[in-house]
């Protein structure tokens, strides 16, 4: 590396601080990386009673991880998760940096390890098959033709 490149790099880091690795990913997952996340709940799902039940399952499976909460949300939205973490002796942190968004599709709760665990399904919506259960119920509805056929059986 030439001396000019080194000086440029030093100037950049002194003006903007230390550059972060994957800053967009860290903002999305409340300060951690996707590869460390075991379970994540979007803001739109925080009031769903199954969210608490599923997070409790995660606590039972891995009680050494840390719960990360979006502190820019209303207290009543995150307090049930704080209570659950306290009850289960799970470490938790509330992040209040302004770049953590509060739109429905943003994450409100993330349960993560300090190191990479590479879990495939992390979203509340699909980790415990909540969507599939709803879709199965829709598939069970009989068509008009099926109802007619059943009358003549």
TIVO-2410 file (N, C-alpha, C; in nm, 3 decimals):
# residues 153
REC num residu      c1      c2      c3 atome chaine
REC   1      X   0.085  -0.117   0.000     N      A
REC   1      X   0.000   0.000   0.000    CA      A
REC   1      X   0.090   0.124   0.000     C      A
REC   2      X   0.058   0.221  -0.081     N      A
REC   2      X   0.141   0.341  -0.088    CA      A
REC   2      X   0.112   0.432   0.029     C      A
REC   3      X   0.205   0.524   0.054     N      A
REC   3      X   0.192   0.616   0.166    CA      A
REC   3      X   0.069   0.705   0.150     C      A
REC   4      X   0.038   0.742   0.025     N      A
REC   4      X  -0.080   0.824  -0.002    CA      A
REC   4      X  -0.208   0.754   0.038     C      A
REC   5      X  -0.221   0.624   0.008     N      A
REC   5      X  -0.341   0.548   0.044    CA      A
REC   5      X  -0.356   0.535   0.195     C      A
REC   6      X  -0.244   0.518   0.263     N      A
REC   6      X  -0.248   0.505   0.409    CA      A
REC   6      X  -0.294   0.637   0.471     C      A
REC   7      X  -0.242   0.748   0.423     N      A
REC   7      X  -0.283   0.878   0.475    CA      A
REC   7      X  -0.431   0.906   0.447     C      A
REC   8      X  -0.476   0.870   0.327     N      A
REC   8      X  -0.618   0.888   0.293    CA      A
REC   8      X  -0.706   0.807   0.388     C      A
REC   9      X  -0.667   0.685   0.415     N      A
REC   9      X  -0.743   0.596   0.502    CA      A
REC   9      X  -0.747   0.651   0.645     C      A
REC  10      X  -0.633   0.702   0.692     N      A
REC  10      X  -0.628   0.760   0.827    CA      A
REC  10      X  -0.717   0.884   0.837     C      A
REC  11      X  -0.717   0.966   0.734     N      A
REC  11      X  -0.801   1.085   0.734    CA      A
REC  11      X  -0.949   1.047   0.735     C      A
REC  12      X  -0.988   0.948   0.656     N      A
REC  12      X  -1.127   0.904   0.652    CA      A
REC  12      X  -1.173   0.852   0.787     C      A
REC  13      X  -1.091   0.771   0.851     N      A
REC  13      X  -1.132   0.713   0.978    CA      A
REC  13      X  -1.135   0.818   1.089     C      A
REC  14      X  -1.049   0.920   1.081     N      A
REC  14      X  -1.050   1.023   1.185    CA      A
REC  14      X  -1.171   1.114   1.169     C      A
REC  15      X  -1.219   1.132   1.046     N      A
REC  15      X  -1.335   1.219   1.024    CA      A
REC  15      X  -1.466   1.148   1.055     C      A
REC  16      X  -1.479   1.022   1.017     N      A
REC  16      X  -1.606   0.952   1.032    CA      A
REC  16      X  -1.604   0.842   1.135     C      A
REC  17      X  -1.499   0.828   1.208     N      A
REC  17      X  -1.489   0.719   1.304    CA      A
REC  17      X  -1.446   0.591   1.234     C      A
REC  18      X  -1.443   0.484   1.310     N      A
REC  18      X  -1.403   0.355   1.256    CA      A
REC  18      X  -1.512   0.304   1.162     C      A
REC  19      X  -1.476   0.264   1.041     N      A
REC  19      X  -1.579   0.212   0.951    CA      A
REC  19      X  -1.635   0.081   1.004     C      A
REC  20      X  -1.767   0.063   0.989     N      A
REC  20      X  -1.833  -0.059   1.036    CA      A
REC  20      X  -1.844  -0.160   0.924     C      A
REC  21      X  -1.843  -0.286   0.963     N      A
REC  21      X  -1.863  -0.395   0.869    CA      A
REC  21      X  -2.014  -0.415   0.853     C      A
REC  22      X  -2.063  -0.414   0.730     N      A
REC  22      X  -2.205  -0.433   0.699    CA      A
REC  22      X  -2.298  -0.348   0.788     C      A
REC  23      X  -2.286  -0.217   0.782     N      A
REC  23      X  -2.368  -0.133   0.870    CA      A
REC  23      X  -2.519  -0.149   0.846     C      A
REC  24      X  -2.562  -0.169   0.722     N      A
REC  24      X  -2.705  -0.187   0.695    CA      A
REC  24      X  -2.758  -0.314   0.761     C      A
REC  25      X  -2.680  -0.420   0.755     N      A
REC  25      X  -2.719  -0.546   0.819    CA      A
REC  25      X  -2.726  -0.527   0.970     C      A
REC  26      X  -2.631  -0.456   1.027     N      A
REC  26      X  -2.631  -0.433   1.171    CA      A
REC  26      X  -2.751  -0.348   1.214     C      A
REC  27      X  -2.788  -0.249   1.132     N      A
REC  27      X  -2.906  -0.168   1.165    CA      A
REC  27      X  -3.032  -0.254   1.159     C      A
REC  28      X  -3.040  -0.339   1.059     N      A
REC  28      X  -3.158  -0.425   1.043    CA      A
REC  28      X  -3.177  -0.518   1.162     C      A
REC  29      X  -3.068  -0.577   1.208     N      A
REC  29      X  -3.074  -0.676   1.317    CA      A
REC  29      X  -3.036  -0.615   1.452     C      A
REC  30      X  -3.064  -0.489   1.470     N      A
REC  30      X  -3.047  -0.418   1.598    CA      A
REC  30      X  -2.906  -0.429   1.653     C      A
REC  31      X  -2.808  -0.410   1.566     N      A
REC  31      X  -2.670  -0.402   1.610    CA      A
REC  31      X  -2.590  -0.530   1.598     C      A
REC  32      X  -2.648  -0.633   1.544     N      A
REC  32      X  -2.575  -0.758   1.527    CA      A
REC  32      X  -2.584  -0.805   1.382     C      A
REC  33      X  -2.518  -0.914   1.352     N      A
REC  33      X  -2.518  -0.970   1.217    CA      A
REC  33      X  -2.621  -1.081   1.203     C      A
REC  34      X  -2.672  -1.100   1.085     N      A
REC  34      X  -2.772  -1.202   1.054    CA      A
REC  34      X  -2.725  -1.341   1.096     C      A
REC  35      X  -2.599  -1.370   1.075     N      A
REC  35      X  -2.544  -1.503   1.105    CA      A
REC  35      X  -2.545  -1.537   1.255     C      A
REC  36      X  -2.566  -1.437   1.338     N      A
REC  36      X  -2.569  -1.458   1.484    CA      A
REC  36      X  -2.711  -1.470   1.538     C      A
REC  37      X  -2.809  -1.442   1.456     N      A
REC  37      X  -2.948  -1.436   1.501    CA      A
REC  37      X  -3.012  -1.575   1.504     C      A
REC  38      X  -3.078  -1.603   1.616     N      A
REC  38      X  -3.151  -1.727   1.633    CA      A
REC  38      X  -3.300  -1.707   1.606     C      A
REC  39      X  -3.350  -1.589   1.642     N      A
REC  39      X  -3.494  -1.561   1.632    CA      A
REC  39      X  -3.513  -1.411   1.623     C      A
REC  40      X  -3.605  -1.366   1.538     N      A
REC  40      X  -3.632  -1.223   1.522    CA      A
REC  40      X  -3.781  -1.201   1.500     C      A
REC  41      X  -3.832  -1.096   1.563     N      A
REC  41      X  -3.974  -1.064   1.554    CA      A
REC  41      X  -3.989  -0.923   1.497     C      A
REC  42      X  -4.064  -0.912   1.390     N      A
REC  42      X  -4.090  -0.781   1.330    CA      A
REC  42      X  -4.188  -0.703   1.417     C      A
REC  43      X  -4.184  -0.573   1.405     N      A
REC  43      X  -4.268  -0.486   1.486    CA      A
REC  43      X  -4.416  -0.518   1.467     C      A
REC  44      X  -4.456  -0.551   1.345     N      A
REC  44      X  -4.597  -0.582   1.318    CA      A
REC  44      X  -4.645  -0.707   1.393     C      A
REC  45      X  -4.551  -0.792   1.438     N      A
REC  45      X  -4.588  -0.917   1.506    CA      A
REC  45      X  -4.570  -0.914   1.657     C      A
REC  46      X  -4.525  -0.802   1.712     N      A
REC  46      X  -4.496  -0.797   1.856    CA      A
REC  46      X  -4.618  -0.822   1.944     C      A
REC  47      X  -4.735  -0.782   1.899     N      A
REC  47      X  -4.857  -0.799   1.979    CA      A
REC  47      X  -4.919  -0.938   1.963     C      A
REC  48      X  -4.867  -1.018   1.873     N      A
REC  48      X  -4.918  -1.153   1.851    CA      A
REC  48      X  -4.880  -1.239   1.973     C      A
REC  49      X  -4.977  -1.303   2.039     N      A
REC  49      X  -4.945  -1.383   2.158    CA      A
REC  49      X  -4.848  -1.498   2.129     C      A
REC  50      X  -4.847  -1.547   2.007     N      A
REC  50      X  -4.754  -1.655   1.972    CA      A
REC  50      X  -4.609  -1.607   1.972     C      A
REC  51      X  -4.587  -1.477   1.956     N      A
REC  51      X  -4.450  -1.424   1.956    CA      A
REC  51      X  -4.383  -1.450   2.091     C      A
REC  52      X  -4.454  -1.427   2.199     N      A
REC  52      X  -4.402  -1.452   2.334    CA      A
REC  52      X  -4.378  -1.602   2.353     C      A
REC  53      X  -4.473  -1.684   2.311     N      A
REC  53      X  -4.459  -1.830   2.326    CA      A
REC  53      X  -4.337  -1.880   2.250     C      A
REC  54      X  -4.321  -1.832   2.128     N      A
REC  54      X  -4.209  -1.877   2.046    CA      A
REC  54      X  -4.075  -1.829   2.101     C      A
REC  55      X  -4.072  -1.707   2.152     N      A
REC  55      X  -3.949  -1.658   2.212    CA      A
REC  55      X  -3.914  -1.740   2.337     C      A
REC  56      X  -4.014  -1.779   2.411     N      A
REC  56      X  -3.990  -1.863   2.528    CA      A
REC  56      X  -3.930  -1.998   2.486     C      A
REC  57      X  -3.974  -2.053   2.372     N      A
REC  57      X  -3.915  -2.176   2.320    CA      A
REC  57      X  -3.766  -2.154   2.289     C      A
REC  58      X  -3.737  -2.039   2.231     N      A
REC  58      X  -3.597  -2.006   2.200    CA      A
REC  58      X  -3.514  -1.998   2.327     C      A
REC  59      X  -3.569  -1.937   2.430     N      A
REC  59      X  -3.499  -1.927   2.558    CA      A
REC  59      X  -3.470  -2.066   2.614     C      A
REC  60      X  -3.567  -2.156   2.601     N      A
REC  60      X  -3.548  -2.292   2.651    CA      A
REC  60      X  -3.442  -2.367   2.572     C      A
REC  61      X  -3.433  -2.340   2.442     N      A
REC  61      X  -3.335  -2.407   2.357    CA      A
REC  61      X  -3.194  -2.351   2.375     C      A
REC  62      X  -3.183  -2.222   2.396     N      A
REC  62      X  -3.052  -2.155   2.403    CA      A
REC  62      X  -3.058  -2.040   2.503     C      A
REC  63      X  -3.030  -2.068   2.627     N      A
REC  63      X  -3.043  -1.964   2.728    CA      A
REC  63      X  -2.919  -1.878   2.746     C      A
REC  64      X  -2.818  -1.896   2.663     N      A
REC  64      X  -2.696  -1.816   2.676    CA      A
REC  64      X  -2.690  -1.701   2.576     C      A
REC  65      X  -2.791  -1.688   2.490     N      A
REC  65      X  -2.792  -1.580   2.393    CA      A
REC  65      X  -2.840  -1.451   2.460     C      A
REC  66      X  -2.843  -1.344   2.382     N      A
REC  66      X  -2.886  -1.214   2.435    CA      A
REC  66      X  -3.007  -1.164   2.357     C      A
REC  67      X  -3.101  -1.106   2.428     N      A
REC  67      X  -3.219  -1.047   2.366    CA      A
REC  67      X  -3.190  -0.900   2.339     C      A
REC  68      X  -3.214  -0.858   2.216     N      A
REC  68      X  -3.192  -0.718   2.177    CA      A
REC  68      X  -3.328  -0.659   2.142     C      A
REC  69      X  -3.360  -0.547   2.204     N      A
REC  69      X  -3.491  -0.484   2.184    CA      A
REC  69      X  -3.475  -0.346   2.123     C      A
REC  70      X  -3.568  -0.311   2.034     N      A
REC  70      X  -3.570  -0.179   1.972    CA      A
REC  70      X  -3.633  -0.082   2.071     C      A
REC  71      X  -3.549  -0.001   2.133     N      A
REC  71      X  -3.594   0.093   2.235    CA      A
REC  71      X  -3.665   0.215   2.182     C      A
REC  72      X  -3.676   0.229   2.051     N      A
REC  72      X  -3.748   0.341   1.992    CA      A
REC  72      X  -3.898   0.313   1.984     C      A
REC  73      X  -3.939   0.194   2.026     N      A
REC  73      X  -4.080   0.157   2.028    CA      A
REC  73      X  -4.143   0.199   2.160     C      A
REC  74      X  -4.275   0.201   2.161     N      A
REC  74      X  -4.347   0.230   2.285    CA      A
REC  74      X  -4.314   0.123   2.389     C      A
REC  75      X  -4.308   0.166   2.514     N      A
REC  75      X  -4.271   0.074   2.622    CA      A
REC  75      X  -4.366  -0.045   2.631     C      A
REC  76      X  -4.496  -0.024   2.608     N      A
REC  76      X  -4.592  -0.133   2.620    CA      A
REC  76      X  -4.571  -0.240   2.514     C      A
REC  77      X  -4.502  -0.207   2.405     N      A
REC  77      X  -4.476  -0.307   2.301    CA      A
REC  77      X  -4.360  -0.399   2.338     C      A
REC  78      X  -4.260  -0.346   2.409     N      A
REC  78      X  -4.143  -0.429   2.441    CA      A
REC  78      X  -4.141  -0.481   2.584     C      A
REC  79      X  -4.225  -0.424   2.671     N      A
REC  79      X  -4.221  -0.466   2.812    CA      A
REC  79      X  -4.254  -0.613   2.833     C      A
REC  80      X  -4.346  -0.676   2.757     N      A
REC  80      X  -4.367  -0.820   2.778    CA      A
REC  80      X  -4.241  -0.903   2.749     C      A
REC  81      X  -4.160  -0.857   2.655     N      A
REC  81      X  -4.038  -0.929   2.619    CA      A
REC  81      X  -3.930  -0.908   2.726     C      A
REC  82      X  -3.928  -0.790   2.784     N      A
REC  82      X  -3.834  -0.762   2.895    CA      A
REC  82      X  -3.870  -0.849   3.015     C      A
REC  83      X  -4.000  -0.857   3.046     N      A
REC  83      X  -4.046  -0.940   3.158    CA      A
REC  83      X  -4.011  -1.087   3.135     C      A
REC  84      X  -4.032  -1.135   3.013     N      A
REC  84      X  -4.001  -1.275   2.982    CA      A
REC  84      X  -3.852  -1.302   2.996     C      A
REC  85      X  -3.770  -1.210   2.948     N      A
REC  85      X  -3.624  -1.225   2.959    CA      A
REC  85      X  -3.582  -1.226   3.106     C      A
REC  86      X  -3.637  -1.135   3.184     N      A
REC  86      X  -3.604  -1.129   3.328    CA      A
REC  86      X  -3.645  -1.257   3.399     C      A
REC  87      X  -3.764  -1.304   3.368     N      A
REC  87      X  -3.815  -1.427   3.429    CA      A
REC  87      X  -3.726  -1.547   3.398     C      A
REC  88      X  -3.667  -1.549   3.279     N      A
REC  88      X  -3.583  -1.661   3.235    CA      A
REC  88      X  -3.433  -1.636   3.253     C      A
REC  89      X  -3.398  -1.528   3.321     N      A
REC  89      X  -3.257  -1.491   3.343    CA      A
REC  89      X  -3.179  -1.479   3.212     C      A
REC  90      X  -3.241  -1.417   3.113     N      A
REC  90      X  -3.179  -1.395   2.983    CA      A
REC  90      X  -3.125  -1.252   2.980     C      A
REC  91      X  -3.001  -1.237   2.938     N      A
REC  91      X  -2.944  -1.103   2.923    CA      A
REC  91      X  -3.019  -1.030   2.813     C      A
REC  92      X  -3.046  -0.901   2.835     N      A
REC  92      X  -3.110  -0.824   2.730    CA      A
REC  92      X  -3.052  -0.683   2.727     C      A
REC  93      X  -3.065  -0.621   2.611     N      A
REC  93      X  -3.020  -0.484   2.592    CA      A
REC  93      X  -3.126  -0.411   2.511     C      A
REC  94      X  -3.149  -0.285   2.545     N      A
REC  94      X  -3.245  -0.201   2.473    CA      A
REC  94      X  -3.165  -0.099   2.393     C      A
REC  95      X  -3.180  -0.103   2.260     N      A
REC  95      X  -3.106  -0.014   2.170    CA      A
REC  95      X  -3.195   0.104   2.132     C      A
REC  96      X  -3.144   0.226   2.152     N      A
REC  96      X  -3.224   0.345   2.124    CA      A
REC  96      X  -3.163   0.437   2.019     C      A
REC  97      X  -3.063   0.390   1.947     N      A
REC  97      X  -3.004   0.474   1.844    CA      A
REC  97      X  -3.111   0.512   1.742     C      A
REC  98      X  -3.099   0.633   1.689     N      A
REC  98      X  -3.202   0.686   1.599    CA      A
REC  98      X  -3.212   0.610   1.467     C      A
REC  99      X  -3.108   0.536   1.429     N      A
REC  99      X  -3.115   0.464   1.302    CA      A
REC  99      X  -3.190   0.331   1.312     C      A
REC 100      X  -3.237   0.293   1.431     N      A
REC 100      X  -3.323   0.175   1.445    CA      A
REC 100      X  -3.467   0.221   1.420     C      A
REC 101      X  -3.523   0.176   1.311     N      A
REC 101      X  -3.653   0.224   1.264    CA      A
REC 101      X  -3.769   0.155   1.334     C      A
REC 102      X  -3.887   0.215   1.322     N      A
REC 102      X  -4.006   0.165   1.389    CA      A
REC 102      X  -4.121   0.136   1.292     C      A
REC 103      X  -4.087   0.107   1.169     N      A
REC 103      X  -4.190   0.069   1.070    CA      A
REC 103      X  -4.230  -0.076   1.096     C      A
REC 104      X  -4.351  -0.117   1.054     N      A
REC 104      X  -4.398  -0.253   1.081    CA      A
REC 104      X  -4.304  -0.365   1.034     C      A
REC 105      X  -4.233  -0.346   0.924     N      A
REC 105      X  -4.145  -0.450   0.871    CA      A
REC 105      X  -4.007  -0.453   0.936     C      A
REC 106      X  -3.976  -0.354   1.021     N      A
REC 106      X  -3.848  -0.353   1.092    CA      A
REC 106      X  -3.857  -0.447   1.212     C      A
REC 107      X  -3.740  -0.489   1.260     N      A
REC 107      X  -3.738  -0.580   1.374    CA      A
REC 107      X  -3.751  -0.502   1.505     C      A
REC 108      X  -3.831  -0.559   1.595     N      A
REC 108      X  -3.848  -0.501   1.727    CA      A
REC 108      X  -3.775  -0.581   1.833     C      A
REC 109      X  -3.758  -0.711   1.807     N      A
REC 109      X  -3.694  -0.802   1.901    CA      A
REC 109      X  -3.604  -0.897   1.821     C      A
REC 110      X  -3.480  -0.911   1.868     N      A
REC 110      X  -3.385  -1.003   1.806    CA      A
REC 110      X  -3.318  -1.082   1.918     C      A
REC 111      X  -3.312  -1.214   1.902     N      A
REC 111      X  -3.246  -1.302   1.998    CA      A
REC 111      X  -3.122  -1.357   1.928     C      A
REC 112      X  -3.004  -1.322   1.980     N      A
REC 112      X  -2.880  -1.351   1.906    CA      A
REC 112      X  -2.768  -1.400   1.997     C      A
REC 113      X  -2.677  -1.473   1.936     N      A
REC 113      X  -2.557  -1.521   2.001    CA      A
REC 113      X  -2.444  -1.420   1.979     C      A
REC 114      X  -2.339  -1.430   2.056     N      A
REC 114      X  -2.223  -1.344   2.036    CA      A
REC 114      X  -2.141  -1.387   1.915     C      A
REC 115      X  -2.156  -1.513   1.877     N      A
REC 115      X  -2.080  -1.569   1.764    CA      A
REC 115      X  -2.177  -1.622   1.659     C      A
REC 116      X  -2.124  -1.654   1.545     N      A
REC 116      X  -2.204  -1.703   1.433    CA      A
REC 116      X  -2.268  -1.838   1.467     C      A
REC 117      X  -2.398  -1.849   1.435     N      A
REC 117      X  -2.471  -1.976   1.454    CA      A
REC 117      X  -2.541  -2.020   1.326     C      A
REC 118      X  -2.557  -1.930   1.231     N      A
REC 118      X  -2.613  -1.959   1.098    CA      A
REC 118      X  -2.742  -2.041   1.101     C      A
REC 119      X  -2.845  -1.987   1.163     N      A
REC 119      X  -2.977  -2.050   1.166    CA      A
REC 119      X  -3.051  -2.009   1.038     C      A
REC 120      X  -3.108  -2.106   0.967     N      A
REC 120      X  -3.175  -2.076   0.839    CA      A
REC 120      X  -3.300  -1.991   0.857     C      A
REC 121      X  -3.394  -2.039   0.936     N      A
REC 121      X  -3.519  -1.966   0.957    CA      A
REC 121      X  -3.510  -1.894   1.091     C      A
REC 122      X  -3.519  -1.762   1.085     N      A
REC 122      X  -3.511  -1.684   1.208    CA      A
REC 122      X  -3.637  -1.602   1.233     C      A
REC 123      X  -3.716  -1.574   1.130     N      A
REC 123      X  -3.832  -1.487   1.143    CA      A
REC 123      X  -3.947  -1.557   1.215     C      A
REC 124      X  -4.010  -1.483   1.304     N      A
REC 124      X  -4.128  -1.533   1.375    CA      A
REC 124      X  -4.232  -1.587   1.277     C      A
REC 125      X  -4.250  -1.517   1.166     N      A
REC 125      X  -4.353  -1.556   1.069    CA      A
REC 125      X  -4.335  -1.696   1.014     C      A
REC 126      X  -4.211  -1.743   1.002     N      A
REC 126      X  -4.192  -1.873   0.939    CA      A
REC 126      X  -4.114  -1.975   1.019     C      A
REC 127      X  -4.054  -1.937   1.129     N      A
REC 127      X  -3.972  -2.033   1.204    CA      A
REC 127      X  -4.057  -2.144   1.265     C      A
REC 128      X  -4.171  -2.108   1.320     N      A
REC 128      X  -4.257  -2.207   1.384    CA      A
REC 128      X  -4.385  -2.231   1.305     C      A
REC 129      X  -4.376  -2.209   1.173     N      A
REC 129      X  -4.483  -2.242   1.079    CA      A
REC 129      X  -4.617  -2.172   1.104     C      A
REC 130      X  -4.614  -2.049   1.145     N      A
REC 130      X  -4.740  -1.976   1.165    CA      A
REC 130      X  -4.812  -1.949   1.033     C      A
REC 131      X  -4.739  -1.914   0.929     N      A
REC 131      X  -4.801  -1.890   0.798    CA      A
REC 131      X  -4.860  -2.018   0.742     C      A
REC 132      X  -4.789  -2.127   0.754     N      A
REC 132      X  -4.834  -2.254   0.697    CA      A
REC 132      X  -4.962  -2.302   0.762     C      A
REC 133      X  -4.977  -2.279   0.891     N      A
REC 133      X  -5.099  -2.320   0.960    CA      A
REC 133      X  -5.217  -2.243   0.903     C      A
REC 134      X  -5.201  -2.111   0.884     N      A
REC 134      X  -5.309  -2.031   0.827    CA      A
REC 134      X  -5.341  -2.078   0.686     C      A
REC 135      X  -5.242  -2.108   0.604     N      A
REC 135      X  -5.264  -2.153   0.467    CA      A
REC 135      X  -5.335  -2.288   0.463     C      A
REC 136      X  -5.301  -2.377   0.555     N      A
REC 136      X  -5.366  -2.508   0.559    CA      A
REC 136      X  -5.515  -2.492   0.589     C      A
REC 137      X  -5.549  -2.399   0.679     N      A
REC 137      X  -5.689  -2.376   0.711    CA      A
REC 137      X  -5.764  -2.326   0.588     C      A
REC 138      X  -5.700  -2.245   0.507     N      A
REC 138      X  -5.764  -2.196   0.385    CA      A
REC 138      X  -5.783  -2.308   0.285     C      A
REC 139      X  -5.688  -2.399   0.276     N      A
REC 139      X  -5.695  -2.509   0.181    CA      A
REC 139      X  -5.807  -2.607   0.217     C      A
REC 140      X  -5.843  -2.616   0.344     N      A
REC 140      X  -5.943  -2.712   0.388    CA      A
REC 140      X  -6.084  -2.673   0.346     C      A
REC 141      X  -6.107  -2.548   0.309     N      A
REC 141      X  -6.239  -2.505   0.269    CA      A
REC 141      X  -6.280  -2.580   0.142     C      A
REC 142      X  -6.400  -2.631   0.146     N      A
REC 142      X  -6.449  -2.708   0.032    CA      A
REC 142      X  -6.504  -2.616  -0.075     C      A
REC 143      X  -6.485  -2.655  -0.197     N      A
REC 143      X  -6.545  -2.581  -0.306    CA      A
REC 143      X  -6.692  -2.618  -0.315     C      A
REC 144      X  -6.768  -2.543  -0.391     N      A
REC 144      X  -6.910  -2.571  -0.410    CA      A
REC 144      X  -6.930  -2.709  -0.470     C      A
REC 145      X  -6.846  -2.743  -0.568     N      A
REC 145      X  -6.857  -2.873  -0.635    CA      A
REC 145      X  -6.831  -2.988  -0.536     C      A
REC 146      X  -6.734  -2.971  -0.445     N      A
REC 146      X  -6.706  -3.072  -0.344    CA      A
REC 146      X  -6.827  -3.091  -0.251     C      A
REC 147      X  -6.891  -2.983  -0.217     N      A
REC 147      X  -7.010  -2.992  -0.129    CA      A
REC 147      X  -7.121  -3.068  -0.197     C      A
REC 148      X  -7.141  -3.041  -0.326     N      A
REC 148      X  -7.245  -3.112  -0.402    CA      A
REC 148      X  -7.212  -3.260  -0.408     C      A
REC 149      X  -7.087  -3.294  -0.432     N      A
REC 149      X  -7.045  -3.434  -0.439    CA      A
REC 149      X  -7.072  -3.505  -0.307     C      A
REC 150      X  -7.046  -3.436  -0.196     N      A
REC 150      X  -7.066  -3.496  -0.064    CA      A
REC 150      X  -7.213  -3.523  -0.034     C      A
REC 151      X  -7.303  -3.446  -0.094     N      A
REC 151      X  -7.445  -3.469  -0.072    CA      A
REC 151      X  -7.489  -3.602  -0.129     C      A
REC 152      X  -7.430  -3.639  -0.242     N      A
REC 152      X  -7.471  -3.762  -0.311    CA      A
REC 152      X  -7.390  -3.884  -0.271     C      A
REC 153      X  -7.308  -3.874  -0.170     N      A
REC 153      X  -7.230  -3.991  -0.126    CA      A
REC 153      X  -7.311  -4.084  -0.042     C      A
***
